[in-house]
Amino acid sequence: MILQGKRILLGVTGGIAAYKAADLASKLVQAGAQVDVILTAAATAFVTPLTFESLTHRAVHTDVLAMATVGEKREIAHIMLAKAADLFVVAPVTAQTLAKLALGLADDLLGATALSCPAPLLLAPAMESHMWEHPATQEHVRILRDRGATFVGPAMGRLASGALGVGRMAEPLDILEMARAVLGRSGPLARRRVVITAGGTLEPLDPVRVLTNRSSGKMGVALAQAARDAGAAVILVHAPLAVPVPQGIEVIAVRSAVEMHDAVFSVLGNTDVLIGAAAVADFRPADAAVQKIKKGETQELLVRLVRNPDILAEVSAYRQERDRPRVVVGFAAETEDLLKNAQAKMATKHLDMIVANDVTQVGSGFGADDNRVILLHKDGKQEMLPLLPKMEVAERVVAQVGEMLGKI
Ligand code: PMT
């Protein structure tokens, strides 16, 4: 939702990655943003204004001396574009344009608009490795970072020359994710630190086998995205995931419940919120075999299990009030007596809120893209949500977290 109705100014400069900027413009429009495109003269050698006009349904700007019409008024185009923007993205940004932006040169529309634009600046560099690594370019990057610009990429990969190296423009989806993160910085969770757990833990039986569950991590990743979009600094502690982790989220990858427990406690200091969406194994094999278990002639294999630490319960009890995160939210994955079991978990784990998840529902819960949940608060308040995409469930949970923090 964060891009809905936002005015994004997209600067495109002259590099082969300019064709990918068309995909970025399309993705931004699909996410609900109004996209105004500025092409530099060099960019028009790679892509045409018509490409972007077709995708954005808006005029494309190329001329620093041009006037634009806003309602009844005629305005200087670069002033009008700069004033209206919520975010200025330059993708791809060449070494030449990085230098121009760092020095504040206004000899074309992109440079002049950047100088007049108070909106945050997001830059996606693309160039040959030697140009990127050159001290002059790195100095310009430092200057721009110090001034508050955010960089996404460049990535390692195949470059226009055919060589492999650092200099590929970040993928459009990664730029879009970073745009969301930058736009969210002043959101309701600004300056809050949020730790989220995700995925199903793996409990080793022997060197090749594990006990696990069907969690894909989609719910936890969506929560991390929603908290990031609300302005939080997010740390996602995750067991293996079936989905990638988007930009702007710090990650700690773990495998077992014990590793997840240790990772959570290693980052708990100064944490405002903990959300436990992971499906943490309650038990692990008591003695993981050192060598692969052979089936031999045995018809039966008994495995002794021992309890894993309960991460959420321990966090809630963490040196009691003093160092406990101010808000602790759990999930309850239930196959029967949803409300009763969820309420009991909220009480025994001393949670502020629990997301009750009936995982018997078709198209919901483990592995699905959607989820049907009930939000239960410790004061008895309940909110039953319809089947929604996990991203929307995450936004509702994060909105509740924001409200709870506001009251503390
Ligand atoms: O990952 P997806 O495929 O997107 O699926 C999402 C989900 C179904 C996994 C998610 O919505 C969900 O319900 N997560 C919690 C699953 C779970 O293990 O629930 P539980 O009722 O067993 O645990 C209750 C709470 O205690 C959970 O917040 C859990 O993270 C936490 N817990 C459990 C055991 C343990 N040893 N330590 C814990 O912290």
Boltz pocket constraint, residues with backbone or C-beta under 6 A from the ligand:
constraints:
  - pocket:
      binder: B
      contacts: [[A, 197], [A, 199], [A, 200], [A, 214], [A, 215], [A, 216], [A, 217], [A, 218], [A, 219], [A, 220], [A, 257], [A, 276], [A, 277], [A, 278], [A, 279], [A, 280], [A, 281], [A, 282], [A, 308], [A, 309], [A, 310], [A, 311], [A, 312], [A, 313], [A, 329], [A, 330], [A, 331], [A, 332], [A, 333], [A, 334], [A, 345], [A, 355], [A, 357], [A, 359], [A, 365], [A, 366], [A, 367], [A, 368], [A, 371]]
      max_distance: 6.0
